[in-house]
């Protein structure tokens, strides 16, 4: 059985305009995205070559690009990120995406609301 190694790209901070309320589309909110992927990185350990690993710069780009496309529900954004990670990075065996809306506009003192999606091959 191949080894699985974990790569984390955590604390991606983005200001964008997701949400169901009209004012969220206009005003926007602060978000935090956390991505974890699991892959066999043995080849990159042996080669010391970026082409043999999962480039965390590419994972960050997926988060930024998908967060820039407005959706009413964070579920939609999470799924888009998971889909892209799994299709663009065939070596990834498992991926987890967590998206948090910071200081959500709900009736209460809430730091964040978050969704986490996980996919496996």
C-alpha positions in Angstrom: 0.0 0.0 0.0 1.3 3.4 -0.9 2.1 6.0 1.8 -0.2 9.0 2.1 1.2 12.3 3.0 -0.7 15.4 3.9 -0.4 18.9 2.5 -2.2 21.7 4.3 -2.9 25.2 3.0 -4.6 26.9 5.9 -5.7 30.5 6.7 -6.3 31.7 3.1 -8.1 35.0 3.8 -10.4 36.3 1.1 -12.9 39.2 1.0 -15.8 38.4 -1.4 -19.6 38.6 -1.8 -21.3 35.2 -1.2 -24.6 34.9 0.6 -28.4 34.8 0.2 -29.1 38.4 1.3 -28.9 41.2 -1.3 -26.6 43.3 0.9 -24.1 40.5 1.1 -23.7 40.7 -2.7 -23.0 44.4 -2.4 -21.1 44.8 0.8 -19.3 41.4 0.9 -17.7 39.6 3.9 -14.4 38.2 5.1 -13.8 34.5 4.6 -11.2 32.0 5.6 -10.4 28.9 3.5 -8.5 25.8 4.7 -7.5 23.0 2.3 -5.9 19.7 3.1 -5.0 17.0 0.6 -3.5 13.6 0.9 -1.3 12.0 -1.8 1.7 9.7 -2.1 4.6 12.1 -2.2 7.3 9.5 -2.4 8.3 10.5 -5.9 8.8 14.1 -4.9 10.9 13.1 -1.8 13.2 11.1 -4.2 13.3 13.7 -7.0 13.1 17.0 -5.1 11.1 18.2 -8.1 8.0 20.4 -7.9 6.5 18.5 -10.8 6.3 15.3 -8.6 4.2 16.8 -5.8 0.9 18.7 -5.3 1.8 22.3 -5.6 0.3 24.3 -2.8 0.5 27.4 -4.9 -2.0 25.7 -7.3 -4.3 24.8 -4.3 -4.2 28.4 -3.1 -5.1 29.6 -6.7 -8.1 27.2 -6.8 -9.4 28.7 -3.5 -9.0 32.3 -4.7 -10.5 31.7 -8.1 -13.6 29.8 -6.8 -14.2 32.2 -4.0 -14.3 35.0 -6.6 -17.3 33.4 -8.3 -20.4 34.5 -6.4 -22.8 31.9 -5.0 -25.7 32.2 -2.6 -24.5 29.1 -0.7 -21.1 28.2 0.6 -22.0 24.6 -0.2 -21.7 25.4 -3.9 -18.3 27.1 -3.4 -16.9 24.1 -1.4 -18.1 21.6 -4.0 -16.5 23.6 -6.8 -13.2 23.6 -5.0 -13.3 19.9 -4.2 -14.2 19.1 -7.8 -11.3 21.1 -9.2 -8.8 19.7 -6.7 -9.8 16.1 -7.6 -9.9 16.7 -11.4 -6.7 18.9 -11.7 -4.6 16.9 -9.3 -4.9 13.2 -10.1 -2.3 12.2 -7.4 -4.6 13.5 -4.7 -6.4 10.6 -3.0 -8.3 12.6 -0.5 -9.2 16.3 -0.2 -10.8 18.4 2.5 -12.0 22.0 2.0 -13.2 24.1 4.8 -14.8 27.6 4.1 -15.7 29.9 7.0 -17.6 33.1 6.8 -16.2 35.4 9.5 -18.6 37.5 11.6 -21.7 36.2 9.7 -24.8 38.5 9.5 -26.9 36.4 11.8 -28.8 37.5 14.9 -26.1 36.8 17.6 -22.5 37.1 18.5 -21.0 34.5 16.2 -17.3 34.4 15.2 -17.8 32.3 12.1 -19.9 29.7 10.4 -18.1 27.1 8.4 -18.7 24.2 6.0 -16.3 21.3 5.4 -16.4 19.0 2.4 -14.3 15.9 1.9 -13.8 13.7 -1.1 -11.9 10.5 -1.7 -11.0 8.5 -4.8 
